Amino acid sequence: MKRDFIDIQEFTADELKTLIYLIEIVKKASKERALPDLLYKASLAMIFEEPSTRTRTSFEVAMTELGGHAIYMKPGEIHLGARETIGDTAQVLSRMCDGIEARLLKHKNILELVKYATVPVISGLTDYQHPTQSLCDIFTMYENARKIKGLNLTFIGDSTENFNSLLFISSKLGLNFYMASPKKYQPKESILNEALKNAKESGSEIVITEDPKEAVLQADFVYTDLWYWIGQEDEEEERRAAFMPKYQVNEKLMKLAPLHAKFMHCLPASRNTEVTDNVIDSEQSIVFDEAENRLYTEEALLIAFIGRTLKPWEKDKENIYYKEINKIMGKLS
Ligand code: CP
């Protein structure tokens, strides 16, 4: 049966840990250029309703490295939601492709895509979660600290969709999560309640405060995200006023964190807004390792979710169709 990767809450802690260990192996193989063609001749439809650098590039390169192919689709170039229902698009793509990656504005639309798609769907971000980014982030922390449970993660800033999935995966895997944000931008009660249930099960702690200085005191990792994004242009001024200067991750704030603390950001960053140049470019920053790890994360996800539904031909020459096609081709002048 196909499984989709659109919501961290649909996975157990053990399943998430397995994916993290898979990323580690895949990274080693990929770095050695020794990744097997596990998605040989497979095709991935990639739907992007918003721009993307990391998500698009990582999925596209991952498909190439695994022996498959990716197709980039954006509104205006496909009929999704305009001249065709999401369900019809999902069924058509499922007939031609082996998987779908989708960055959709509304989470309810990815649920619709999942409902009608007969191939696995992987989320590349919706207004609810950014699960591939959060899985990558935990892998990046594991790679640095060689452990997961008991790590202290401090998030400074807005409760974005990326924040939601990071909170979910952290609380499932036993990381202690500290968040500092103005009251208005703290997580919704429903999100926090789900995370608190996870934390109770894993034995971790969640602290939400308005004080960034207090939040970074025991941080192993300090994380921030954009204060405003596409669709929030009208709120830019209000949001800047709410976050600046108190919630900016700058040298002064990083000095309050333990010396070993690393700085993380999912990127794109608005430099000298939520983070200063001298933090993002410092020795403590691991943002570009984090970005690179998106590639290995997508490779692992593609293997785990799409690779297992395929039966790739082992060798073209031993394939019955290859022989048949060659026979016919031989008859052509
Ligand atoms: N972090 C992230 O998803 O980046 P992109 O928007 O460039 O894909």
Residues whose N, C-alpha, C, O or C-beta is under 5 A from the ligand:
A	BS01	CP	P51 S52 T53 R54 T55 R56 C266 L267 P268
